[in-house]
Amino acid sequence: MPPLKGAVVVVTGASSGLGWHLAGGAARRGAQVVVVARRRERLEELAAQIVAAGGLRPLVVVADVGDPAQVAELGRQVEGSWGGAQVLINNAGRGAHGRLEDLAAARVEELIATNLLGAVYCTRAFLPGMRRRGRGHLVFVSSVLGELPAAEHALYCASKFAVNGLAESLDCELQGSGIGVTLVEPGLIETEFAQVSGRPPGRFSRLPASSAASVAERILEAVERGHFRVIPDGLGWLGIAFRRHFPRSARFFFRATFRRLLKPQGT
Ligand SMILES: NC(=O)c1ccc[n+]([C@@H]2O[C@H](COP(=O)([O-])OP(=O)(O)OC[C@H]3O[C@@H](n4cnc5c(N)ncnc54)[C@H](OP(=O)(O)O)[C@@H]3O)[C@@H](O)[C@H]2O)c1
């Protein structure tokens, strides 16, 4: 992928956290940014901030990525306004903390619709145009939990393991097409994510968290350099390497770690 200057870059989940910084970082590099999420006022605030910082005015599109009709309309709008996208960053996502059987059915469906189907629908909306033009780049924001297990995050893990399969398979399929793929596996990031997921305050507080701005920079650099896999933090990288090379030991390690983490305080 050539530098992002002048490229049309679609960022889903741009109204907060990582997506906010991905959109800002792409605009600073001279990209024409399309910002997508459900909260219009936050997207308008981001667009105003980008313009005030000297960036090109972003296209604001309010859409639920889990709704195929809204995503198809997003694709038509970007094609109609700016002639299609060169980069799609599938970033929109949410968590759902808790035991699988305790999650409400609506929450289960919303998580899978956002994290997995959202990436599928958005990719299906923009990939045909990229194939026609013989160039483009797809980014999938997964998680370290796309390769590692986590108690009380089974549904989230399932969705991110699936996103990894999607990204790795498309990477095989798109060889030689001029379309690149980047798979991102962040550890903890300081965003609204924990609050939206219903994670109890303090859970995982002993683990280091990265800033959204620094993770966004790593992702944008990886896109410009055409790197496939980005694991932004060292601990995440270690955990993934451990599980890949020593799967049996890793299973015992993660079971013991979560037993300790989930033990009620003071016991
Ligand atoms: N924070 C972490 O510790 C962490 C770690 C690893 C991976 N990740 C991944 O990083 C990505 C970004 O998360 P974040 O940490 O930046 O969380 P965040 O601050 O909660 O941002 C999530 C974004 O996704 C959007 N979104 C949620 N559901 C959507 C839907 N159905 N349609 C369209 N947009 C939707 C939200 O906007 P609206 O509510 O306005 O729609 C928001 O802009 C996610 O894929 C997450 O799984 C996060």
The ligand as a Gaussian input file, in Angstrom:
#p B3LYP/6-31G(d) Opt

LIG

0 1
 N       -9.934000      -1.417000      24.507000
 C       -9.320000      -2.595000      24.554000
 O       -8.782000      -3.001000      25.635000
 C       -9.229000      -3.445000      23.315000
 C       -8.317000      -4.514000      23.322000
 C       -8.198000      -5.309000      22.192000
 C       -8.975000      -5.049000      21.080000
 N       -9.874000      -4.022000      21.088000
 C      -10.679000      -3.802000      19.880000
 O      -10.457000      -2.488000      19.415000
 C      -11.609000      -2.044000      18.678000
 C      -11.978000      -0.636000      19.133000
 O      -12.397000      -0.673000      20.479000
 P      -12.123000       0.532000      21.502000
 O      -11.251000       0.007000      22.562000
 O      -11.732000       1.744000      20.792000
 O      -13.584000       0.649000      22.140000
 P      -14.617000       1.873000      22.220000
 O      -13.942000       3.105000      22.708000
 O      -15.784000       1.348000      22.991000
 O      -15.033000       2.104000      20.698000
 C      -15.856000       1.202000      19.990000
 C      -16.333000       1.884000      18.722000
 O      -17.139000       0.967000      17.975000
 C      -18.349000       1.612000      17.622000
 N      -19.420000       0.637000      17.475000
 C      -19.854000      -0.254000      18.402000
 N      -20.863000      -0.970000      17.909000
 C      -21.078000      -0.519000      16.644000
 C      -22.000000      -0.862000      15.623000
 N      -22.905000      -1.837000      15.795000
 N      -21.942000      -0.194000      14.457000
 C      -21.030000       0.802000      14.271000
 N      -20.128000       1.162000      15.189000
 C      -20.165000       0.509000      16.374000
 C      -18.609000       2.616000      18.754000
 O      -19.385000       3.709000      18.280000
 P      -20.963000       3.933000      18.473000
 O      -21.322000       3.454000      19.834000
 O      -21.111000       5.405000      18.267000
 O      -21.593000       3.143000      17.370000
 C      -17.190000       3.101000      19.008000
 O      -16.849000       4.115000      18.097000
 C      -12.704000      -3.095000      18.934000
 O      -12.793000      -3.935000      17.805000
 C      -12.186000      -3.870000      20.126000
 O      -12.659000      -5.193000      20.128000
 C      -10.012000      -3.201000      22.183000

